Amino acid sequence: MGECRPLGFLIGLPFAFVAVILSLVGAVVWVLGTVLSCLCPCCICCVGVAKLAVSLLKLPVKILRWFTEKIPC
């Protein structure tokens, strides 16, 4: 059963590359949201932006796990 997991990992690398790019976008959004929340703490939309950014930062790991779980052994 362990033989096919590395193959799934290699096949999932292009998806992980796209996810890393989205993760970098999430990091930029997170920094901007943090700056906005420091400048204007009454802005409630910054909380939603920060949650979106954190979910984008976790995306590469989620995509690799999802893809390797879909490979039948």
SULFEN-V8255 format. One record per residue. N is the residue number from 1. RES is the residue in one small letter. PHI is phi in whole degrees, -180 to 180 (NA if undefined). OMEGA is omega in whole degrees, -180 to 180 (NA if undefined). Layout:
n-><N:N>
res-><RES:RES>
phi-><PHI:PHI>
omega-><OMEGA:OMEGA>
This chain:
n-><1:2:3:4:5:6:7:8:9:10:11:12:13:14:15:16:17:18:19:20:21:22:23:24:25:26:27:28:29:30:31:32:33:34:35:36:37:38:39:40:41:42:43:44:45:46:47:48:49:50:51:52:53:54:55:56:57:58:59:60:61:62:63:64:65:66:67:68:69:70:71:72:73>
res-><m:g:e:c:r:p:l:g:f:l:i:g:l:p:f:a:f:v:a:v:i:l:s:l:v:g:a:v:v:w:v:l:g:t:v:l:s:c:l:c:p:c:c:i:c:c:v:g:v:a:k:l:a:v:s:l:l:k:l:p:v:k:i:l:r:w:f:t:e:k:i:p:c>
phi-><NA:-77:-72:-89:-66:-62:-64:-63:-63:-67:-69:-81:-61:-62:-66:-67:-64:-63:-67:-66:-64:-64:-66:-65:-62:-62:-65:-65:-64:-64:-64:-65:-64:-66:-64:-64:-71:-74:-75:-136:-67:-80:-78:-76:-70:-66:-67:-65:-66:-66:-65:-63:-66:-66:-67:-68:-69:-86:-61:-59:-68:-63:-68:-64:-65:-62:-68:-70:-72:-80:-76:-77:-113>
omega-><-179:-176:-174:-179:177:178:177:177:-179:179:-179:-178:177:177:178:178:177:180:178:177:177:178:177:175:178:179:179:179:180:179:179:178:178:179:179:-180:176:-180:-178:-176:180:-177:-176:-179:180:178:177:178:179:178:176:-180:179:178:175:179:-180:-173:-179:-180:179:-179:179:178:180:-175:-180:176:-179:180:179:179:NA>
